[in-house]
Amino acid sequence: MWDKIQGYFANLEFGYWVILGFAAQVAFTARFIVQWLASEKRGKSYIPLSFWYLSLVGSWGLLIYAIIRRDPVFILGNLFNSVVYLRNLMLIYREHGSLRPSKVDALPRDGAKAKKTDSRDDLLEPPDRSEG
């Protein structure tokens, strides 16, 4: 049995396309690590902007790899995922008007100065609309 396993791995080809496939899979998997760390930092479930970009990069890389491999199941799966990731980025862009790392928040009702934030993660926090 061991010889059979060794024979299988001996016949694998590791060319540029396989390297692309592994790199895309690393990017796709890294999004979960990024999301987990961002959630731990906040103490609640949270999806940072980088999650969507890693999702898109990983999905596109895996889509290219699937096309080269001519795998229709893999192609359709990653094609649809890319649409979802792009749509989420479009919704974020629409809500905030920009994906720039800094923005100025709206003036508070009491007339105090606006606060400036420099975190990309703030772009995904919905404004607090619970006040009057």
C-alpha positions in Angstrom: 0.0 0.0 0.0 2.8 2.4 0.9 4.3 1.9 -2.6 1.0 2.8 -4.1 0.8 6.0 -2.1 4.4 6.9 -3.0 3.7 6.2 -6.7 0.7 8.5 -6.7 2.7 11.4 -5.3 5.7 10.7 -7.5 3.5 11.3 -10.6 2.2 14.7 -9.5 3.3 17.7 -11.5 4.1 20.9 -9.7 4.2 23.6 -12.4 3.3 27.2 -12.4 -0.4 26.6 -12.4 -0.2 24.4 -9.3 1.7 27.1 -7.6 -1.0 29.6 -8.6 -3.6 27.2 -7.2 -1.8 26.9 -3.9 -1.3 30.7 -3.6 -5.0 31.3 -4.3 -6.0 28.7 -1.7 -3.7 30.4 0.8 -5.3 33.8 0.1 -8.7 32.3 0.4 -7.9 30.5 3.7 -6.2 33.6 5.1 -9.5 35.5 5.0 -10.8 33.3 7.8 -7.7 34.0 9.9 -8.1 37.8 9.3 -11.8 37.6 10.2 -11.1 35.6 13.3 -8.4 38.0 14.5 -10.5 41.1 13.8 -13.4 39.5 15.7 -11.2 38.6 18.7 -9.9 42.2 18.7 -13.4 43.6 19.0 -14.8 40.9 21.2 -17.7 40.3 18.7 -18.2 38.8 15.3 -16.8 41.2 12.7 -15.9 41.1 9.0 -13.1 43.5 8.0 -12.8 45.0 4.6 -9.7 42.9 3.9 -11.8 39.7 4.2 -13.7 40.7 1.0 -10.5 41.5 -0.9 -8.8 38.2 0.2 -12.0 36.4 -0.8 -12.0 38.0 -4.2 -8.3 37.4 -4.9 -8.5 33.8 -3.7 -11.6 33.1 -5.7 -10.2 34.6 -8.9 -7.0 32.7 -8.5 -8.9 29.4 -7.9 -11.2 30.3 -10.9 -8.2 30.6 -13.2 -6.7 27.4 -11.8 -10.1 25.6 -12.3 -10.3 26.9 -15.9 -6.8 25.6 -16.6 -7.7 22.2 -15.1 -11.0 22.2 -17.0 -13.1 21.4 -13.9 -16.7 22.6 -14.5 -17.8 22.1 -10.9 -14.9 24.1 -9.5 -15.4 26.8 -12.3 -19.0 27.4 -11.5 -18.4 27.5 -7.7 -15.7 30.1 -7.9 -17.5 32.1 -10.6 -20.6 32.5 -8.4 -18.5 33.3 -5.3 -16.7 36.1 -7.1 -20.0 37.8 -7.9 -21.0 37.7 -4.2 -17.7 39.2 -3.1 -17.8 41.9 -5.7 -21.4 42.8 -4.7 -20.4 43.0 -1.0 -17.6 45.4 -1.9 -20.0 47.5 -4.1 -22.5 47.7 -1.2 -19.7 48.8 1.2 -18.5 51.4 -1.4 -22.1 52.7 -1.9 -22.7 53.0 1.9 -19.5 54.9 2.6 -18.8 56.6 -0.7 -15.2 55.5 -0.6 -13.0 52.6 0.5 -10.2 55.0 1.6 -8.5 54.2 4.9 -9.5 57.5 6.6 -12.8 59.4 6.8 -14.5 62.1 8.8 -17.5 61.1 10.8 -20.7 63.2 10.8 -20.9 65.9 13.3 -22.6 64.9 16.6 -25.9 66.5 17.5 -24.5 68.4 20.3 -22.3 70.5 18.0 -19.0 69.0 19.0 -16.2 68.6 16.5 -16.2 65.6 14.2 -13.8 62.9 15.0 -11.4 61.6 12.5 -10.8 57.9 12.2 -7.9 56.3 10.4 -9.0 52.6 10.5 -10.2 50.8 7.4 -12.2 48.6 9.8 -14.3 51.6 10.7 -15.6 51.6 7.2 -17.6 48.4 7.9 -19.1 49.6 11.1 -22.6 50.8 10.4 -23.4 54.2 11.9 -25.2 54.2 15.2 -28.7 55.3 14.2 -30.3 54.4 17.5 -30.1 58.0 18.8 -33.2 60.1 18.4 
